[in-house]
Amino acid sequence: MTPTPQTIRTTRTAAGLTQSEAAQLVYLTRRQTWLEYEAGRRPMPEATWELFQLKTRSTTLRERWNFEKNRSIAIVTPMLNVVCLSDC
């Protein structure tokens, strides 16, 4: 499902990212493209939205959890990618 411009903006700001940082996170070469997603001038592809959600969730988890030193923790995403949350 393609997200609305408001959903894109709200999710980005909740993750604490600028438009440039969000664009880089999903491998966009131009910040202008992200700006167009948020302005509703261009629909965000579903694959880009899914990647952004996965990456911002990982960042949020990493920041919220307090890990013990020398402990390796990882999660497996629905796409079966391993995301390391500490030294793996």
Backbone atoms as SQL, in Angstrom:
CREATE TABLE atoms (id INTEGER PRIMARY KEY, chain TEXT, resi INTEGER, resn TEXT, atom TEXT, x REAL, y REAL, z REAL);
INSERT INTO atoms VALUES
  (1, 'A', 1, 'MET', 'N', 0.842, -1.184, 0.000),
  (2, 'A', 1, 'MET', 'CA', 0.000, 0.000, 0.000),
  (3, 'A', 1, 'MET', 'C', 0.889, 1.250, 0.000),
  (4, 'A', 2, 'THR', 'N', 0.626, 2.170, -0.867),
  (5, 'A', 2, 'THR', 'CA', 1.386, 3.411, -0.956),
  (6, 'A', 2, 'THR', 'C', 0.991, 4.339, 0.200),
  (7, 'A', 3, 'PRO', 'N', 1.966, 4.857, 0.938),
  (8, 'A', 3, 'PRO', 'CA', 1.649, 5.732, 2.069),
  (9, 'A', 3, 'PRO', 'C', 1.213, 7.122, 1.613),
  (10, 'A', 4, 'THR', 'N', 0.458, 7.793, 2.464),
  (11, 'A', 4, 'THR', 'CA', 0.065, 9.170, 2.172),
  (12, 'A', 4, 'THR', 'C', 1.253, 10.092, 2.460),
  (13, 'A', 5, 'PRO', 'N', 1.270, 11.281, 1.874),
  (14, 'A', 5, 'PRO', 'CA', 2.340, 12.238, 2.181),
  (15, 'A', 5, 'PRO', 'C', 2.443, 12.532, 3.682),
  (16, 'A', 6, 'GLN', 'N', 1.304, 12.650, 4.357),
  (17, 'A', 6, 'GLN', 'CA', 1.313, 12.929, 5.798),
  (18, 'A', 6, 'GLN', 'C', 1.946, 11.775, 6.572),
  (19, 'A', 7, 'THR', 'N', 1.657, 10.544, 6.176),
  (20, 'A', 7, 'THR', 'CA', 2.242, 9.380, 6.837),
  (21, 'A', 7, 'THR', 'C', 3.756, 9.355, 6.651),
  (22, 'A', 8, 'ILE', 'N', 4.202, 9.673, 5.451),
  (23, 'A', 8, 'ILE', 'CA', 5.647, 9.713, 5.168),
  (24, 'A', 8, 'ILE', 'C', 6.325, 10.753, 6.058),
  (25, 'A', 9, 'ARG', 'N', 5.765, 11.940, 6.106),
  (26, 'A', 9, 'ARG', 'CA', 6.338, 13.033, 6.896),
  (27, 'A', 9, 'ARG', 'C', 6.338, 12.698, 8.384),
  (28, 'A', 10, 'THR', 'N', 5.221, 12.179, 8.876),
  (29, 'A', 10, 'THR', 'CA', 5.095, 11.849, 10.291),
  (30, 'A', 10, 'THR', 'C', 6.087, 10.760, 10.691),
  (31, 'A', 11, 'THR', 'N', 6.217, 9.733, 9.865),
  (32, 'A', 11, 'THR', 'CA', 7.146, 8.643, 10.158),
  (33, 'A', 11, 'THR', 'C', 8.588, 9.131, 10.149),
  (34, 'A', 12, 'ARG', 'N', 8.927, 9.982, 9.187),
  (35, 'A', 12, 'ARG', 'CA', 10.288, 10.525, 9.113),
  (36, 'A', 12, 'ARG', 'C', 10.616, 11.356, 10.341),
  (37, 'A', 13, 'THR', 'N', 9.719, 12.243, 10.718),
  (38, 'A', 13, 'THR', 'CA', 9.997, 13.115, 11.867),
  (39, 'A', 13, 'THR', 'C', 10.028, 12.320, 13.171),
  (40, 'A', 14, 'ALA', 'N', 9.193, 11.285, 13.275),
  (41, 'A', 14, 'ALA', 'CA', 9.208, 10.431, 14.469),
  (42, 'A', 14, 'ALA', 'C', 10.537, 9.695, 14.594),
  (43, 'A', 15, 'ALA', 'N', 11.153, 9.386, 13.464),
  (44, 'A', 15, 'ALA', 'CA', 12.462, 8.725, 13.468),
  (45, 'A', 15, 'ALA', 'C', 13.592, 9.720, 13.717),
  (46, 'A', 16, 'GLY', 'N', 13.264, 11.018, 13.741),
  (47, 'A', 16, 'GLY', 'CA', 14.275, 12.044, 13.996),
  (48, 'A', 16, 'GLY', 'C', 15.202, 12.295, 12.825),
  (49, 'A', 17, 'LEU', 'N', 14.689, 12.106, 11.607),
  (50, 'A', 17, 'LEU', 'CA', 15.510, 12.261, 10.405),
  (51, 'A', 17, 'LEU', 'C', 15.128, 13.505, 9.616),
  (52, 'A', 18, 'THR', 'N', 16.106, 14.101, 8.961),
  (53, 'A', 18, 'THR', 'CA', 15.839, 15.175, 8.012),
  (54, 'A', 18, 'THR', 'C', 15.417, 14.525, 6.698),
  (55, 'A', 19, 'GLN', 'N', 14.940, 15.326, 5.768),
  (56, 'A', 19, 'GLN', 'CA', 14.582, 14.783, 4.456),
  (57, 'A', 19, 'GLN', 'C', 15.813, 14.206, 3.757),
  (58, 'A', 20, 'SER', 'N', 16.933, 14.872, 3.883),
  (59, 'A', 20, 'SER', 'CA', 18.173, 14.370, 3.265),
  (60, 'A', 20, 'SER', 'C', 18.590, 13.041, 3.865),
  (61, 'A', 21, 'GLU', 'N', 18.518, 12.918, 5.181),
  (62, 'A', 21, 'GLU', 'CA', 18.891, 11.671, 5.847),
  (63, 'A', 21, 'GLU', 'C', 17.954, 10.533, 5.452),
  (64, 'A', 22, 'ALA', 'N', 16.658, 10.827, 5.377),
  (65, 'A', 22, 'ALA', 'CA', 15.686, 9.817, 4.977),
  (66, 'A', 22, 'ALA', 'C', 15.952, 9.350, 3.549),
  (67, 'A', 23, 'ALA', 'N', 16.244, 10.292, 2.666),
  (68, 'A', 23, 'ALA', 'CA', 16.528, 9.945, 1.271),
  (69, 'A', 23, 'ALA', 'C', 17.758, 9.046, 1.177),
  (70, 'A', 24, 'GLN', 'N', 18.794, 9.378, 1.908),
  (71, 'A', 24, 'GLN', 'CA', 20.012, 8.562, 1.899),
  (72, 'A', 24, 'GLN', 'C', 19.758, 7.174, 2.469),
  (73, 'A', 25, 'LEU', 'N', 18.909, 7.080, 3.476),
  (74, 'A', 25, 'LEU', 'CA', 18.615, 5.813, 4.128),
  (75, 'A', 25, 'LEU', 'C', 18.018, 4.789, 3.165),
  (76, 'A', 26, 'VAL', 'N', 17.219, 5.256, 2.202),
  (77, 'A', 26, 'VAL', 'CA', 16.593, 4.346, 1.232),
  (78, 'A', 26, 'VAL', 'C', 17.253, 4.441, -0.148),
  (79, 'A', 27, 'TYR', 'N', 18.477, 4.941, -0.177),
  (80, 'A', 27, 'TYR', 'CA', 19.309, 4.970, -1.380),
  (81, 'A', 27, 'TYR', 'C', 18.787, 5.860, -2.498),
  (82, 'A', 28, 'LEU', 'N', 18.096, 6.949, -2.136),
  (83, 'A', 28, 'LEU', 'CA', 17.702, 7.929, -3.151),
  (84, 'A', 28, 'LEU', 'C', 18.896, 8.831, -3.412),
  (85, 'A', 29, 'THR', 'N', 19.129, 9.159, -4.660),
  (86, 'A', 29, 'THR', 'CA', 20.277, 10.003, -4.989),
  (87, 'A', 29, 'THR', 'C', 19.949, 11.497, -4.908),
  (88, 'A', 30, 'ARG', 'N', 18.651, 11.822, -4.806),
  (89, 'A', 30, 'ARG', 'CA', 18.255, 13.224, -4.740),
  (90, 'A', 30, 'ARG', 'C', 17.303, 13.447, -3.567),
  (91, 'A', 31, 'ARG', 'N', 17.575, 14.455, -2.754),
  (92, 'A', 31, 'ARG', 'CA', 16.660, 14.823, -1.673),
  (93, 'A', 31, 'ARG', 'C', 15.336, 15.306, -2.256),
  (94, 'A', 32, 'GLN', 'N', 15.395, 15.884, -3.440),
  (95, 'A', 32, 'GLN', 'CA', 14.197, 16.406, -4.101),
  (96, 'A', 32, 'GLN', 'C', 13.130, 15.319, -4.259),
  (97, 'A', 33, 'THR', 'N', 13.563, 14.093, -4.526),
  (98, 'A', 33, 'THR', 'CA', 12.607, 12.993, -4.682),
  (99, 'A', 33, 'THR', 'C', 11.839, 12.782, -3.386),
  (100, 'A', 34, 'TRP', 'N', 12.545, 12.782, -2.245),
  (101, 'A', 34, 'TRP', 'CA', 11.865, 12.624, -0.952),
  (102, 'A', 34, 'TRP', 'C', 10.905, 13.784, -0.719),
  (103, 'A', 35, 'LEU', 'N', 11.339, 14.983, -1.049),
  (104, 'A', 35, 'LEU', 'CA', 10.483, 16.157, -0.896),
  (105, 'A', 35, 'LEU', 'C', 9.201, 15.997, -1.708),
  (106, 'A', 36, 'GLU', 'N', 9.316, 15.448, -2.911),
  (107, 'A', 36, 'GLU', 'CA', 8.147, 15.221, -3.765),
  (108, 'A', 36, 'GLU', 'C', 7.206, 14.174, -3.165),
  (109, 'A', 37, 'TYR', 'N', 7.772, 13.156, -2.481),
  (110, 'A', 37, 'TYR', 'CA', 6.929, 12.173, -1.789),
  (111, 'A', 37, 'TYR', 'C', 6.111, 12.856, -0.702),
  (112, 'A', 38, 'GLU', 'N', 6.770, 13.681, 0.099),
  (113, 'A', 38, 'GLU', 'CA', 6.087, 14.349, 1.209),
  (114, 'A', 38, 'GLU', 'C', 5.090, 15.411, 0.746),
  (115, 'A', 39, 'ALA', 'N', 5.336, 15.996, -0.406),
  (116, 'A', 39, 'ALA', 'CA', 4.436, 17.019, -0.936),
  (117, 'A', 39, 'ALA', 'C', 3.259, 16.403, -1.705),
  (118, 'A', 40, 'GLY', 'N', 3.315, 15.106, -1.966),
  (119, 'A', 40, 'GLY', 'CA', 2.247, 14.447, -2.713),
  (120, 'A', 40, 'GLY', 'C', 2.348, 14.615, -4.216),
  (121, 'A', 41, 'ARG', 'N', 3.491, 15.096, -4.697),
  (122, 'A', 41, 'ARG', 'CA', 3.668, 15.271, -6.139),
  (123, 'A', 41, 'ARG', 'C', 4.112, 13.987, -6.828),
  (124, 'A', 42, 'ARG', 'N', 4.559, 13.022, -6.029),
  (125, 'A', 42, 'ARG', 'CA', 5.016, 11.748, -6.571),
  (126, 'A', 42, 'ARG', 'C', 4.686, 10.664, -5.548),
  (127, 'A', 43, 'PRO', 'N', 4.091, 9.548, -5.972),
  (128, 'A', 43, 'PRO', 'CA', 3.814, 8.477, -5.005),
  (129, 'A', 43, 'PRO', 'C', 5.098, 7.718, -4.660),
  (130, 'A', 44, 'MET', 'N', 5.238, 7.369, -3.388),
  (131, 'A', 44, 'MET', 'CA', 6.403, 6.597, -2.974),
  (132, 'A', 44, 'MET', 'C', 6.162, 5.131, -3.341),
  (133, 'A', 45, 'PRO', 'N', 7.119, 4.506, -4.021),
  (134, 'A', 45, 'PRO', 'CA', 6.967, 3.083, -4.339),
  (135, 'A', 45, 'PRO', 'C', 6.857, 2.246, -3.055),
  (136, 'A', 46, 'GLU', 'N', 6.074, 1.189, -3.114),
  (137, 'A', 46, 'GLU', 'CA', 5.869, 0.352, -1.936),
  (138, 'A', 46, 'GLU', 'C', 7.175, -0.223, -1.402),
  (139, 'A', 47, 'ALA', 'N', 8.071, -0.619, -2.294),
  (140, 'A', 47, 'ALA', 'CA', 9.347, -1.190, -1.857),
  (141, 'A', 47, 'ALA', 'C', 10.181, -0.156, -1.091),
  (142, 'A', 48, 'THR', 'N', 10.145, 1.086, -1.525),
  (143, 'A', 48, 'THR', 'CA', 10.870, 2.151, -0.830),
  (144, 'A', 48, 'THR', 'C', 10.273, 2.382, 0.542),
  (145, 'A', 49, 'TRP', 'N', 8.952, 2.389, 0.630),
  (146, 'A', 49, 'TRP', 'CA', 8.267, 2.584, 1.908),
  (147, 'A', 49, 'TRP', 'C', 8.591, 1.445, 2.876),
  (148, 'A', 50, 'GLU', 'N', 8.555, 0.210, 2.382),
  (149, 'A', 50, 'GLU', 'CA', 8.869, -0.934, 3.236),
  (150, 'A', 50, 'GLU', 'C', 10.303, -0.865, 3.741),
  (151, 'A', 51, 'LEU', 'N', 11.241, -0.511, 2.879),
  (152, 'A', 51, 'LEU', 'CA', 12.637, -0.378, 3.291),
  (153, 'A', 51, 'LEU', 'C', 12.781, 0.702, 4.351),
  (154, 'A', 52, 'PHE', 'N', 12.123, 1.831, 4.153),
  (155, 'A', 52, 'PHE', 'CA', 12.199, 2.921, 5.131),
  (156, 'A', 52, 'PHE', 'C', 11.644, 2.481, 6.480),
  (157, 'A', 53, 'GLN', 'N', 10.527, 1.776, 6.468),
  (158, 'A', 53, 'GLN', 'CA', 9.943, 1.302, 7.726),
  (159, 'A', 53, 'GLN', 'C', 10.872, 0.328, 8.436),
  (160, 'A', 54, 'LEU', 'N', 11.451, -0.604, 7.700),
  (161, 'A', 54, 'LEU', 'CA', 12.368, -1.563, 8.308),
  (162, 'A', 54, 'LEU', 'C', 13.586, -0.869, 8.908),
  (163, 'A', 55, 'LYS', 'N', 14.145, 0.046, 8.163),
  (164, 'A', 55, 'LYS', 'CA', 15.356, 0.708, 8.650),
  (165, 'A', 55, 'LYS', 'C', 15.079, 1.641, 9.826),
  (166, 'A', 56, 'THR', 'N', 13.977, 2.322, 9.823),
  (167, 'A', 56, 'THR', 'CA', 13.695, 3.225, 10.944),
  (168, 'A', 56, 'THR', 'C', 13.295, 2.449, 12.182),
  (169, 'A', 57, 'ARG', 'N', 12.650, 1.306, 12.044),
  (170, 'A', 57, 'ARG', 'CA', 12.359, 0.453, 13.204),
  (171, 'A', 57, 'ARG', 'C', 13.652, -0.039, 13.829),
  (172, 'A', 58, 'SER', 'N', 14.608, -0.461, 13.010),
  (173, 'A', 58, 'SER', 'CA', 15.882, -0.952, 13.520),
  (174, 'A', 58, 'SER', 'C', 16.606, 0.135, 14.299),
  (175, 'A', 59, 'THR', 'N', 16.603, 1.354, 13.757),
  (176, 'A', 59, 'THR', 'CA', 17.247, 2.465, 14.438),
  (177, 'A', 59, 'THR', 'C', 16.555, 2.746, 15.761),
  (178, 'A', 60, 'THR', 'N', 15.243, 2.721, 15.778),
  (179, 'A', 60, 'THR', 'CA', 14.494, 2.988, 17.003),
  (180, 'A', 60, 'THR', 'C', 14.792, 1.931, 18.055),
  (181, 'A', 61, 'LEU', 'N', 14.821, 0.668, 17.659),
  (182, 'A', 61, 'LEU', 'CA', 15.135, -0.394, 18.611),
  (183, 'A', 61, 'LEU', 'C', 16.533, -0.235, 19.189),
  (184, 'A', 62, 'ARG', 'N', 17.487, 0.077, 18.334),
  (185, 'A', 62, 'ARG', 'CA', 18.861, 0.219, 18.778),
  (186, 'A', 62, 'ARG', 'C', 18.983, 1.337, 19.803),
  (187, 'A', 63, 'GLU', 'N', 18.268, 2.438, 19.585),
  (188, 'A', 63, 'GLU', 'CA', 18.352, 3.568, 20.499),
  (189, 'A', 63, 'GLU', 'C', 17.610, 3.312, 21.804),
  (190, 'A', 64, 'ARG', 'N', 16.552, 2.530, 21.790),
  (191, 'A', 64, 'ARG', 'CA', 15.746, 2.312, 22.984),
  (192, 'A', 64, 'ARG', 'C', 16.303, 1.250, 23.908),
  (193, 'A', 65, 'TRP', 'N', 16.978, 0.276, 23.365),
  (194, 'A', 65, 'TRP', 'CA', 17.443, -0.849, 24.173),
  (195, 'A', 65, 'TRP', 'C', 18.807, -0.529, 24.762),
  (196, 'A', 66, 'ASN', 'N', 19.025, -0.989, 25.964),
  (197, 'A', 66, 'ASN', 'CA', 20.313, -0.817, 26.613),
  (198, 'A', 66, 'ASN', 'C', 20.970, -2.191, 26.683),
  (199, 'A', 67, 'PHE', 'N', 22.004, -2.395, 25.871),
  (200, 'A', 67, 'PHE', 'CA', 22.630, -3.702, 25.792),
  (201, 'A', 67, 'PHE', 'C', 23.815, -3.807, 26.729),
  (202, 'A', 68, 'GLU', 'N', 24.003, -5.028, 27.236),
  (203, 'A', 68, 'GLU', 'CA', 25.165, -5.311, 28.057),
  (204, 'A', 68, 'GLU', 'C', 26.392, -5.365, 27.150),
  (205, 'A', 69, 'LYS', 'N', 27.534, -4.991, 27.701),
  (206, 'A', 69, 'LYS', 'CA', 28.772, -5.020, 26.934),
  (207, 'A', 69, 'LYS', 'C', 29.105, -6.465, 26.546),
  (208, 'A', 70, 'ASN', 'N', 29.619, -6.638, 25.335),
  (209, 'A', 70, 'ASN', 'CA', 30.020, -7.937, 24.785),
  (210, 'A', 70, 'ASN', 'C', 28.852, -8.902, 24.596),
  (211, 'A', 71, 'ARG', 'N', 27.685, -8.398, 24.388),
  (212, 'A', 71, 'ARG', 'CA', 26.523, -9.253, 24.144),
  (213, 'A', 71, 'ARG', 'C', 26.026, -8.981, 22.731),
  (214, 'A', 72, 'SER', 'N', 25.907, -10.005, 21.919),
  (215, 'A', 72, 'SER', 'CA', 25.444, -9.857, 20.540),
  (216, 'A', 72, 'SER', 'C', 23.960, -10.173, 20.468),
  (217, 'A', 73, 'ILE', 'N', 23.213, -9.249, 19.881),
  (218, 'A', 73, 'ILE', 'CA', 21.778, -9.433, 19.714),
  (219, 'A', 73, 'ILE', 'C', 21.422, -9.042, 18.283),
  (220, 'A', 74, 'ALA', 'N', 20.586, -9.868, 17.665),
  (221, 'A', 74, 'ALA', 'CA', 20.139, -9.567, 16.310),
  (222, 'A', 74, 'ALA', 'C', 18.664, -9.937, 16.199),
  (223, 'A', 75, 'ILE', 'N', 17.988, -9.299, 15.254),
  (224, 'A', 75, 'ILE', 'CA', 16.611, -9.662, 14.950),
  (225, 'A', 75, 'ILE', 'C', 16.554, -10.085, 13.495),
  (226, 'A', 76, 'VAL', 'N', 15.545, -10.859, 13.173),
  (227, 'A', 76, 'VAL', 'CA', 15.331, -11.259, 11.779),
  (228, 'A', 76, 'VAL', 'C', 14.046, -10.585, 11.320),
  (229, 'A', 77, 'THR', 'N', 14.142, -9.822, 10.246),
  (230, 'A', 77, 'THR', 'CA', 12.999, -9.090, 9.720),
  (231, 'A', 77, 'THR', 'C', 12.086, -10.047, 8.963),
  (232, 'A', 78, 'PRO', 'N', 10.864, -9.607, 8.641),
  (233, 'A', 78, 'PRO', 'CA', 9.965, -10.460, 7.851),
  (234, 'A', 78, 'PRO', 'C', 10.548, -10.867, 6.500),
  (235, 'A', 79, 'MET', 'N', 11.492, -10.104, 5.988),
  (236, 'A', 79, 'MET', 'CA', 12.122, -10.438, 4.716),
  (237, 'A', 79, 'MET', 'C', 13.334, -11.341, 4.914),
  (238, 'A', 80, 'LEU', 'N', 13.525, -11.844, 6.155),
  (239, 'A', 80, 'LEU', 'CA', 14.602, -12.743, 6.537),
  (240, 'A', 80, 'LEU', 'C', 15.987, -12.108, 6.455),
  (241, 'A', 81, 'ASN', 'N', 16.056, -10.803, 6.645),
  (242, 'A', 81, 'ASN', 'CA', 17.327, -10.111, 6.760),
  (243, 'A', 81, 'ASN', 'C', 17.713, -10.066, 8.222),
  (244, 'A', 82, 'VAL', 'N', 18.978, -10.288, 8.515),
  (245, 'A', 82, 'VAL', 'CA', 19.433, -10.204, 9.896),
  (246, 'A', 82, 'VAL', 'C', 19.869, -8.776, 10.163),
  (247, 'A', 83, 'VAL', 'N', 19.349, -8.195, 11.230),
  (248, 'A', 83, 'VAL', 'CA', 19.699, -6.835, 11.612),
  (249, 'A', 83, 'VAL', 'C', 20.406, -6.909, 12.957),
  (250, 'A', 84, 'CYS', 'N', 21.663, -6.559, 12.990),
  (251, 'A', 84, 'CYS', 'CA', 22.427, -6.595, 14.231),
  (252, 'A', 84, 'CYS', 'C', 22.100, -5.356, 15.051),
  (253, 'A', 85, 'LEU', 'N', 21.795, -5.582, 16.318),
  (254, 'A', 85, 'LEU', 'CA', 21.487, -4.479, 17.207),
  (255, 'A', 85, 'LEU', 'C', 22.649, -4.194, 18.152),
  (256, 'A', 86, 'SER', 'N', 23.659, -5.001, 18.098),
  (257, 'A', 86, 'SER', 'CA', 24.892, -4.769, 18.840),
  (258, 'A', 86, 'SER', 'C', 25.991, -5.435, 18.036),
  (259, 'A', 87, 'ASP', 'N', 27.177, -5.568, 18.599),
  (260, 'A', 87, 'ASP', 'CA', 28.282, -6.172, 17.856),
  (261, 'A', 87, 'ASP', 'C', 27.962, -7.611, 17.508),
  (262, 'A', 88, 'CYS', 'N', 27.860, -7.900, 16.222),
  (263, 'A', 88, 'CYS', 'CA', 27.555, -9.272, 15.771),
  (264, 'A', 88, 'CYS', 'C', 28.761, -9.851, 15.059);
